[in-house]
Amino acid sequence: PVVENNFKSKSTAVLKAAVAAAGELKSRSSVPQLIDLCNRLEEGAKEAPNVGGNYGGGNLPGTGGGGVVDDMARERERVVKPVVIKVLGDLTKTNLGMAKEWENWWRTEGGKFMSGK
């Protein structure tokens, strides 16, 4: 569905709305994209800078980090990931929490899930 095009947005509000819409559509084809989004949210949050006065901690003096980093990644993960996990659980009737768990589930169960078996 077109809603999945918004899974790459940097806007927390857009991501949250897109994930909720995917849940409402109940489309099995959204599951791999939701798993990918969950993974990107977790990875982005790991790479985000710590907030709280860490000056000069990276390659650029006074920035607290090196290179270009997405400062809102942790906020996106905090707000959007619970919605992703809920929608994945609702769609798959499976209760998992981390992207790696969902990736492993998809590898072993994705084919059966997509076929409706």
C-alpha positions as CSV (number, residue, x, y, z in Angstrom):
1,P,0.0,0.0,0.0
2,V,0.9,3.6,-0.5
3,V,1.1,4.1,3.3
4,E,4.3,2.1,3.4
5,N,6.0,4.9,1.4
6,N,5.8,6.9,4.6
7,F,7.8,4.4,6.6
8,K,11.0,6.2,5.5
9,S,9.9,9.6,6.8
10,K,12.0,11.4,9.4
11,S,8.9,12.9,10.9
12,T,7.8,11.2,14.1
13,A,4.1,12.2,13.5
14,V,4.1,10.9,9.9
15,L,5.8,7.6,10.9
16,K,3.3,7.0,13.7
17,A,0.3,7.8,11.5
18,A,1.7,5.6,8.7
19,V,2.2,2.6,11.0
20,A,-1.2,3.1,12.6
21,A,-2.7,3.2,9.1
22,A,-0.9,0.0,8.1
23,G,-2.4,-1.6,11.2
24,E,-5.9,-0.5,10.2
25,L,-5.4,-1.8,6.6
26,K,-4.4,-5.2,8.1
27,S,-2.2,-5.9,5.1
28,R,0.1,-8.8,5.4
29,S,2.4,-7.2,2.9
30,S,3.2,-4.5,5.4
31,V,4.9,-6.9,7.8
32,P,8.4,-7.0,6.2
33,Q,8.4,-3.2,5.9
34,L,7.3,-2.9,9.5
35,I,10.1,-5.2,10.6
36,D,12.6,-3.2,8.5
37,L,11.3,0.0,10.1
38,C,11.6,-1.5,13.6
39,N,15.3,-2.3,12.8
40,R,15.9,1.2,11.4
41,L,14.4,2.8,14.5
42,E,16.6,0.7,16.8
43,E,19.7,1.3,14.8
44,G,19.1,5.0,14.5
45,A,18.6,5.4,18.2
46,K,21.9,3.6,18.9
47,E,23.7,6.0,16.6
48,A,22.0,9.1,18.0
49,P,24.1,11.4,20.2
50,N,23.6,11.3,23.9
51,V,21.7,14.4,25.0
52,G,23.2,16.1,28.0
53,G,26.2,18.3,27.5
54,N,28.9,15.9,26.1
55,Y,30.9,18.6,24.4
56,G,33.8,17.7,22.2
57,G,33.1,14.0,22.4
58,G,33.6,13.3,18.7
59,N,35.5,14.4,15.6
60,L,34.2,18.0,15.7
61,P,35.1,20.0,18.8
62,G,32.2,21.0,20.9
63,T,29.6,18.8,19.1
64,G,29.6,15.7,21.3
65,G,29.7,13.5,18.2
66,G,31.4,13.0,14.9
67,G,29.8,13.3,11.5
68,V,26.1,13.9,10.7
69,V,23.8,12.3,13.1
70,D,20.0,12.3,13.3
71,D,19.3,14.0,16.6
72,M,15.6,13.0,16.7
73,A,16.3,9.2,16.2
74,R,15.9,8.4,19.9
75,E,12.6,10.3,20.1
76,R,11.3,8.5,17.0
77,E,12.2,5.1,18.5
78,R,10.6,6.0,21.8
79,V,7.3,7.2,20.2
80,V,7.0,5.0,17.0
81,K,8.6,1.7,18.0
82,P,5.8,0.7,20.5
83,V,3.2,1.4,17.7
84,V,5.3,-0.7,15.3
85,I,5.5,-3.6,17.8
86,K,1.7,-3.4,18.5
87,V,0.8,-3.4,14.8
88,L,3.2,-6.3,14.1
89,G,1.7,-8.3,17.0
90,D,-1.8,-7.5,15.8
91,L,-1.1,-8.5,12.2
92,T,0.9,-11.7,13.0
93,K,-0.7,-12.8,16.4
94,T,2.9,-13.0,17.6
95,N,4.4,-11.3,20.7
96,L,8.0,-10.1,20.1
97,G,9.8,-6.9,21.0
98,M,13.1,-6.4,19.3
99,A,13.8,-6.0,15.6
100,K,16.2,-9.0,15.7
101,E,13.5,-11.2,17.1
102,W,11.1,-10.1,14.4
103,E,13.8,-10.7,11.7
104,N,14.3,-14.2,13.0
105,W,10.6,-14.8,13.1
106,W,10.2,-13.6,9.5
107,R,13.0,-15.9,8.3
108,T,11.3,-18.9,9.8
109,E,7.6,-18.0,9.6
110,G,7.3,-15.3,6.9
111,G,6.5,-17.7,4.1
112,K,3.8,-19.5,6.0
113,F,2.4,-16.1,7.2
114,M,2.3,-14.6,3.7
115,S,0.5,-17.7,2.4
116,G,-2.1,-17.6,5.1
117,K,-1.2,-21.0,6.5
